[in-house]
Amino acid sequence: MPKGYQGMVDGGSNIMEANWESVSSILQVGGTIIGSARCKAFRTREGRLKAAGNLVQRGITNLCVIGGDGSLTGANIFRKEWSGLLQELAENGDIDREEVQKHAYLNVVGMVGSIDNDFCGTDMTIGTDSALHRIIEVVDAIMTTAQSHQRTFVLEVMGRHCGYLALVSALACGADWVFLPESPPEEGWQEKMCVKLSENRARKKRLNIIIVAEGAIDTQNKPITSEQIKELVVTQLGYDTRVTILGHVQRGGTPSAFDRILASRMGVEAVVALLQATPETPACVVSLSGNQAVRLPLVECVQMTQDVQKAMDERRFKDAVRLRGRSFESNLNTYKRLAIKMPDDQIPKSNCNVAVINVGAPAAGMNAAVRSAVRVGISEGHKMFAIYDGFEGFAKGQIKEIGWADVGGWTGQGGSILGTKRTLPGKSLEAIAEQMRTHSINALLIIGGFEAYLGLLELAAAREKYEELRVPMVTVPATVSNNVPGSDFSIGADTALNTITDTCDRIKQSASGTKRRVFIIETMGGYCGYLANMGGLAAGADAAYIFEEPFDIRDLQANVEHLTEKMKTTIQRGLVLRNESCSEHYTTDFIYHLYSEEGKGVFDCRKNVLGHMQQGGAPSPFDRNFGTKISARAMQWISTKLKEAQGKGKRFMTDDCICVLGISKRNLLFQPVAQLKKETDFEHRIPKEQWWLKLRPLMKILAKYKASYEVSDPGQLEHVHHRGHEEPAAI
């Protein structure tokens, strides 16, 4: 329905049937193809009466609304009034009585599309991640100019009532100061901020970044503007200061991989919810909780969103932050811990030494995780040590103490600054135990991929022999392959997915000039098909070949036939992804030759191996934020374990002191490696069960194959306030 509610009120050609081809090729387009409009008429009963008439005429009684809280509130009012509106239309003679019976109920399902992430009940709204991409691109660009000039930048981002974008971009770039509507700075902030900026300058930091939400206020609800902040810095400190207002740049651009996958998952969930709806079902919103799609009553979400605003108006700022939800709250707490160092004499010393190490292949976001671990560790009173070049460097004693300022500016750096190697500790356990003793290391944080997990298993087994290894150890998963058991996500996989989708977008574009072309693209991931599968979903691929779902020559033949049929339509191009190790004999070359031969005269073929591009590049906002938060959580766990043991002199021999920290559905879990062993396919280096395989049929359906999507989970309505005793996985 073009033009939002306006189209519904105007009727006529504004309500048209959508078919397969009409929505083809729009996956990579930003904004909204069907348009959207703020509609005054729909706010009146008259307007809603017209809209109801237009819907009944076409027999429409299911409505899926994608928008912010305003649009969703409107949908709910419309639903409540529906039967009254139909009665009125019948009385006016616009529709007959049978129509009233036949269309007695309107079912409404909402999806939240808003770049501000200002809707309660969901961890992430559609569009937020893409807006963060635009902001971070600008910040990264500013960072490079600032290498040459000592400058202060004040960056104003969107968010009239919600500080989410400002907060997460401040976390993702390590900003010096952030101004949010929900959490105004305390009285006397001007003085404190200037002290902070000058301290950072004294530490040889060439660049100060201050991020301001457009709706930033002080504790008296008076606006704090970017110009005011600039004036303050210039008059108090005399620093060269620039203001950048990002404005509508944040709404534009192509959607990120995360947004495409989120929106696709939510779209399916919305349709399923409509199909399962009964006249008794209240209007619901499909939302994201951790990594799980959930359905919540629309009324409750809208109510809670309005409560946040009310709390802010009444200057109950602690309540406002709490009501925003767990994701917002934990972001704020993490930012506070990482941005502002307490004076040394105020930090109680733990007398513990904690080491951080990177293991395996490099992954974007590793540096953000190291920075976060080091700073949280220091703020908890530990002495932090960095181990260089993985377990190899560990055995050789490449270990140095690392301070708060040493990790400044690390969040946006790709790869691994500490250096990383795939070597496992097995061969040099004795040397490692000796280094642990020399530096009296009391706990170990390993950031890495499958090798980090294997290394942890070897260290756990060696505790019998070496008492130095009887310390708490935790692995934070970081690998583009996303194949570490115990977590739905790994640091680095999101950045790799964005590389894949960007490349596929460009390749698809190159095909728009030459008709009838099929591209075969090989992705990384070892035996794990995550990148090929999710990349396929985000890029709109026709097929994705993965190891986890065996395929044979008949499947390849069926795919070729499918593409041959497709070439007869208006969409004359195909995209096929192949995971590098999906099959020993059906190589990328084999598939390319097969397709070329079979497609002769119908389409021609091109192939592309993406290779190590997928491991490089600056980390995406998701990976910076995820790396920062999960690593901070791992350090808190280490501190708790060390505190519990203090004075008891106990050594850590139980399973629960050697864990992998990960996200599982909607919870953040510390899982002992001893338990995860049972869930691992060691030969192929993948978990035996992988959540994303459930999304396989979705990609097939979207590529017009007949496939059944698993909806055995009836998707019960939950309540907004339901929080289990587990630790929520808020991203």
N, C-alpha and C positions, 0 to 999 in steps of 0.2 A: 504494500500500500504506500505509494509515493507520498511525500510531503507530510508524513506523520498523521496526527489527528486531523490536520487541515484537510488532507486527502479523504479522510473518512467522512468528514462533514460535507465536503464538496461533492463526493460521490462521482458518478459518471466514469470517465476514463481513468480516474485516480485509483479505482479499485480494479486491478486486473489479475488474471491468473498468471502465476509464475510457473515456467516450465524448466526442464533440465538445462536447456541451452541458455535461457535468459539469465541464469546465475553463474554461467561458466565464466572463467577468467576474472572473477572479481575478488578472489581470495587475497591477492597481493595488493589490492587497491585500498588506499587509506580512506578515511571519511565514511560516508554512506552513499551507496549507489542509488537507493530508493529515496534518498533525501530525507530531511527531517525538518520540522518547523515548529516554532512556538506558536500555539494556536489559542487565540482569545476565545473564539466561538465555542470551543469544546469546554470552556470553563463555565458556560451558561447551560441551563437545562435545555434551552431551545436548540443549541448546537448539538447537544448529545442526542436529542430527539431525532434530528436530521441524520446523525451518524447511525443510530439504531435502524432507521428506515432503510438506509443504504445497505447495511449489512444483511437485514432480513431479506431484502430483494434478491440478494445473491446466496441466500441460505447459509450465511456464515455465523456460526455460534461459538467458534474457538478463536481466541485472540492471543497472539504472542507479542508482548510489548517489550521492545529493547530501548531502554532510556534511563534517565536519572530518577531521583525520588519524585520529582514533579510529574513526570510522565506516568510513573507507576501509581502514584496517588490518584491521578486522573482515571486510570484504568480501573482502580478499585471502586471509585464512586460510580463509574459507568456500569460496573457489574451489579452493584447494589440496586441501582435504579432500573435495571434492565426490564423486569416484568412490568413495572409502572410505565415505562416508556412505550412498551409494546401495547399495553392497554390503551394508552392515549392515542397511539397511531391507529388502532382499530376504531376507536371512537370517532376519530377525524376521518375515517373511511380511507386512510392511506394503505392499510393492509386488511385482509379479512381475518375472521376469527380462527380459521384453521391455522393460519400462519402463526398466530399467537400460541396455539397449542404446540405446534411443530417446533417452534424455536424458543420454547419457554425459558431455557437457561443459557447464560453466557459463561463460558469457562475462560478464565484468564490466567496466563502464566507470564511472569516477568523475568527478564534478564537484565542485569544492571550494566549499562554501557555508560561509563563516565570516567573521564581521565583523572578526576580528583580522588578516586577511591574513597568517596565520602558517604558510602551507603553502609549502614550497619547490617551485620549478618553474613557478610561475605569477606573473605580475606583479601580478595582481589577483584576489582571490577574490570570489565572488558575495556581495554584502551589505556589503562594505567601504565602497564609495562612499556607500551610504545611511547607514551609521553616521557617516561623516564629515559628511554633511549635518546630522544631528542635533547633532553636537558644534559645528559651525560656527554653527548657529542660536543655540546657547546663548552661544558666545563673542561673537557679534555683539550679542546682547542685553545681555551684561555690559558690552561696550564702551560702549554708549549710557548705561548708568547711571553708568559711571565718568567720563563727561564732567563730571558735576556733583560727584563726590566724589573726592578723591585716595585711591585704594585699591590694595591688592594682592590679586589673586585667585589662589588655588591651585585648579586644576581637575584633578580626578582622572578619567581616562578608562579604559575597559576595556583589557585586554591583560595577562593574568597572566604569560604567557611571552614575549609579543611586543610590541614598542614601536611597531609601525607606526602605529596610530591616533594615539598621542601625538605621534610624530614629524611626521606629515603635518599634523595640526592645528596643531602649533607653527609649521610652515612657513607654513601658510595664514593664520595670524593674526599672524605676526611676534612670537611669544611671547618673553619675556625669557630664559627658561630652560626646559629640558625634561629630564625624568628617564626613562631607558629601561632595561629589563632587559639589553639586549644591549650597552649602551655606558655603563657606570656612570661618574659623575663622578670626576675624579682626586682623590687625597687633598687635603684642605684646600679642598674645594669650597665649604664653608660661607662661608668668608671671601670667596672669589672672587664667589660669587653675591650676597652683600650689597653688595660694591663695585659690581658691575654694576647692581644695583637703585638704589643711591643715585646713581650716575652718570646713569642714565636720569631720575631725579627732577630732578637738577640741570639736565638739558636740557629741563625743562618738560614732561616726559612725565607725564600725570596718572594713568596707569594702568600697573600692572605685572601681567603675566600669567605664571604659572608653570604648566606642564602636567606632570602626573605620570601615568605608566602605573601601573596598580594593582600590577604586578609589579616596580616599580622597586627596584633594589638598589644597594649600594655595592660597591667593589672587593673587599670581604671577603664578598660574597654576603649581607650583612645587609639586611633590607628598609628602604627609605626611604619613610616614609608621609607623606601630605599634612598630617597633624596635626603631625608633627615639623617639617616645612618652615614651617608657620604659626608654631609656637613660636619657631623660629629667627628669622624675620623680625620678630616682635613683640619678642623680647628684645633682639636686636642693633640693630634700626633703629627700633623703636617705631612701625612703620607699622600703620595700620588694615588688618587682613588677614582675608579671608573664604575659607572652603573650600567648594567646590561639588563634590559627588560625583555624576557623571552616571548611574552605574549602568545599569539596564536600559532607560532611555530610548533608549540607543544601538542596542538591538536592534529597536526598534519603528518605527512610522511607515510611510508608504507608500514603496515602493522608488523610488530616483532613476532618471532616464532612462538613465544609464550602466549601472546594474545590470539594468534591464529588457532593454536591448539585448545586454549581455554574456551574460545568462542565456539569452536566446533563441538567440544564436549558438552558445553552448556546448551547449545542448540539442540543436540540430540536429547538431552535430559528434558528440555522444555517440551519437545514434541511428545516424548514418552509420557510426561506428566499430563499433557492435554488428553492423550489417548486413554489414560487411566482415570481421568477426572469424572466424578459423578456430580449430580446437582448439589450434593451436600459438601463437596470439597471446597474449602475456602480458596480464594486466589492465592497463588504461591509464587515465590521467587526462587529460581534455581541459583545456588551460590556455591562458592568454593570454601571448603574447610580443610586446611592443610592441603592434601592432594586428593580430596574426595568431593564429589558433587553431592550436595545435599539440597533438600527442599525445605523452605521456611515459609511461614505464613506472611504474606505481603504486609498485612496490617501491623504485625509486630515489628517488622523491619523498619517500616516508615515511622512508626511511633518512636522507636529507639533513635532513629536518625534525627527526628525532631527534638528528642530529649537532649541530644548533644548540644544543639543550638541553644536550647533553653538554659542548659547549665552554663554555657558560655555567656549568655546575656546576663545571667544572675551572678556571674563571676565565681561560679563553683568549678574552677578549672581542673581540680583533681578528678571530679566526677566526669567532666567532659572527656578527659583522657581515658578513664576507665570504660566509659560507654562506647568510645570509638572501637573498643575491642582489643583482643589480645595481641593482634599483629602490630597495631599502632603503639600500644603500651610497651611491648618489648623492644620495638625499634627505638623508642624515646630513651628507655633505660640504657640500651646499648650505646646509643650516641653519647649520652652524658658520660658514661664510663670511659669512652675512648677518646673524647675530644679534650677533656679537661683533666690534667694531671694534678693530683693533690700534692701539696708540699711533702717532701720525704719524711719530715718529722711527724706528719700526721698519719702516715701509713704504718699500722702495727706490723712489725716484721714477723714472718712465719718461720724464718731460718730454714726454708726449703729451697732447693734448686730444681727448677723445672726446665726440661729441654724440649725444643721443637725441631722436627726433622721433616723434609720433603722426600717422598719415595715414589719411584715409578716414572712414568712419562710426565712431562710438564702439562699443566692444565690451567687455563685462565681463571684467576680467582684464588690461586694458591697464596699469592702474596697478601691479598686482603685477609686471608685466614691467618697467616703468620703475624701480620700487624696486630690483628685483633687479639690473638693469643698472648702476644708479648705484652700488650698494654693492659689487658685484663689481669694477667699474671702479676705484673708490677703493682697494679692497684690493689691486689690481694696480698701484697707483702712478700711475694716470692722473688728470688733472683732468677732471671730468665737467661737461658743459654740457647744459642742457635747452633745447629749441627749442619755443616756444609757438605754437599755432595752425597747425600743419602747414607746408607749403611756403610758404604765404602769409606766415606769421609769420617764416619763415626769411629770405625776401627782404627783409622790413622790418627785420630785425635784432632780432627779439624773442628774444634768446638770453641766458641767464643761467647763471652757474656754479651747480651744485646740489650740496649737501653731504649727508653721511651722515644727519644728523638731519632734513633737509628732507623725506625720503621715509618717515619713520616713520609707521606706521599706514595706509599706502597699500594694503596687500594686499586689504583687505575693501571698498574703495571701488569702486562701479560707474562706468561711463562713462570719461571721460578727463580727468584733472586738468590735464594739459598743454594740453588743448584740441586739437581735431582738425578738419581741413577736407579736403574732397574735391579741392581744387585740385591740379593736377599742376605739376611744376616747370618744364615746357617754356617757358612764357611769360616766366619770370623767371630764366633760367639765369645771366645775367650778374650779377644782383643776388645770387644765391645764391653764386656763385663768389667774389664780393667779400666776402660775410660769412664764407665759409670762410677767406679770407685774413686778414681783420680779426681773427678769433678764433683764428687758426692751428689749424684743426680737422684732426686727423690721421686720423680715422676716423668713420664714421657708422653708427648703428644705427637702422633704421626699423621701427617697430612699427605694423602696419596691414594692411588688406585688399588687394583687387585694385588699388586706386589706389597703394598702397605698392609693389606689384610693377611697375606701369606706370611709376611715378616712378623706380624703380631702373633700369629699362631706359633711360629718358630721360637719367638722370645718367651711365649707362655710355656712352651714345652721345656725350655732350657732352665726354668726356675728351679727345678729339682737340683740341678748341678751347680748353678751360680746364684748365690744369695743376693748379689748386687741387682739381679733382674727382678727381685721380689718387690716391685713398686707398682703403683697404679699406672696403667697405660691405656691410651684411648686412640682409636683411629677415626679421623674425619675423612669421609670419602671424597676424593678429588681426582676425577678422570673423565675425559670426554666420552669414554665408552659407556659410562653409567652402569658398570657391571659389578659393583661391590655388594655382596650380600648384606642385608640389614638396612638398606636405605632405598627409597623410591628415587631419590635424586643424588647426583654427585656434583660437586663443584666443577665447573668447566664444561659440562654437557650442554648447558643452555647457550653458551658462547659458540660452541661447535654447531649447534642446531641453527643459530642465526647465520653462521657462515654458509651452511648448506642451503638454507632458504634463500639467502641473498643471491647465491650463485645460481640456484634453480630459476629464480625470477629473471635474472639476466639472460640465462639460456633460453627460457621460454620467450623472452622478448626478441631474442635473435631469430626465433622461428616465426615471428609474426610476419616477417617479410617473405620468407620462403614457406610456402604452404606444404603441408603433408610431410612433416618431419618428426621422427621419434628420437628422443635423446635417452641414452643409457648412462646413468651416473653412478660411479662407485664411491661409497662412503666408508669411513673407518669404523672401528668398533670391535675388532677381533671377531670372536664368535657371537658377540652380543648385537642383536639387531635394533637396539634402541634408536640409534641415529638414523638408520635407513627407514625404520617404521615411522618415527615421529617426524622426520624430515619429509617423508612422503605425505604425511597428513598435513603438514604445514605448507607444502609446496603444491598440493593438489596433484599428486602423482597418480598414474594409472595402475601401477603395481610397485611393490617393494619386496624384493627377494631377501629372505632372512634365514639364518640357520635354524632358528627355533621352530619354524614351520616348514617341514621338508616339502620340496616341490620336485616334480619330474617333468619329462618331456611333454606330457599331456598338458600340464599347467602352462608351460611355455607356449604350446600351440594355442591353447585357449586364449592366452593374453594377446598373441599375434592376431588371432581372428577378431578379438574384441577391438583392437586398435584399427584393423582393416575396416570394420563397421563404422568406427568413430570417424574415420577419414571421409565418410560419405556425408557427415553432418557439417555444420558451419565451423566446428572446432577441429581444425586440421593439424593438430600436433599432439604428440604424446610424450610422457615423461615417465621413465622407469628407473627406480633406485635399486641398487644392489649392494648389500653389505659385503665387505671384502672377503669374509670367510664363510659365506652362506653355503657354498658347495665347492667341493674339491674339483669337480670336472666341469660344471656349468660356470666357467669363468666369465669375467666381463667380456673378454674377446669372443668366447663361444657364443654368448647371448647376442652380442653385436652382429656376429656373422650370421647366426640363425635368423635374427630379425631382418637383416639386410636381404638375405636370400628369399625369405618367405614374403617380405613386403614388396618385392620387386614389382615395379609398375604401379604400386599403390602409395607407398611412402619410402623415403630414404632415411638412413640411420646415421647417428653420430654418437660417439662415446666420449666420456670425460671421467678421469680419475681425480677426485678432489685432493687426495693425499694429505700431507701435513699442514696444509692451510687450516685444517680443522682444529689443530692444536694451538695455533698462534693467535695473535691479535689481542687487542685490549679487551678485558673481561666485560661482559654485558652487565647491566644494572642488576639483573637477577643474581648472577654469580658473585658480584661484589657484595651484595646484601646478604645472600645466603652464606657465603664464605665467612663474612664478618660475624654473623649471628650464631652460626653453628659452632664456630671455633671458640667464640666467647663462652658459649654454653659448656663446651668440653672443658675449658679451663675452670669454670665454676665447679664442675663435677670433680676435677682433680683436687681442687682446694678442699671440697667437702671430705673426700677420701683421706687426704692428708691430716685434716683436723681430727677426724674420727680416731686416727691411729696415734695421735699425739699422747705422749706420756704412757701409752700402753706398750710401746716398744714392739708392736706386732709387725711382722713382715706380711706382705700381701701375697697370699698363696691361693686364695679362693678364686673361683671363676669370675665372680662379679667385679673383679678389679682390672680385668683386661677385656675391654669392650670396643664395639664399633658404635659410633653415634650416628643415627640416621632418622629419616622421616619415614614413617610407615602409616599410610592412609592419613589419619588426622592427628597422629601423635608423634612426639619426638621421643625416641627410645634409645636407651643404652643397652645394647644386646651383647652378652658375653660371647667372645669368639668361639668358645667351646660349644655353645649351642648352635651357632651359625654354621659350624662344620657340617651338620646333618643336612643343612639346606643348600649346600654348595655342590655344583658340578665342577670338580677340580680340573678334569681333563679339558673342558672347554672354557674354564674360567668365567662362569656365569652362575647366578643364583638359579636353583631349580624352578622356582616360581617367580614370574615377573609380572607386575601389575599391568604394564602397558600392553601386554598381549591381548587384553580385553578390548583394546581400541583397534585391533586388527580389522574386525568386520566393518568398523566405521569407515575406514579408508576405502574398503571395497565398495561399500554402499555409495559413498561419495563419488566413486569412479564408475558408477552405474553397473556394478556386478550385482547379481542376486546373492545376498548374504543375510544371515539373520543376526541381529544385534541382541546380545544377551541382556534381557530385562527381568531376569528372575528375581532381582532385588526390587521389591515392589515400591521402593522409594517412599517410605512413610514420611509424613510431614513431621518435622521436629519443631522444637521451640527455640527461640533465639538465645534464651538464657541457659540452655542445657550445656553444662560443661562437666565432662566426666572427671574422675580423680586423676586420670592420666595427664601427662604434660602435653599441652596442645602444640602442634607443629605449625606455628604461624610464620609465614614467609614474608 
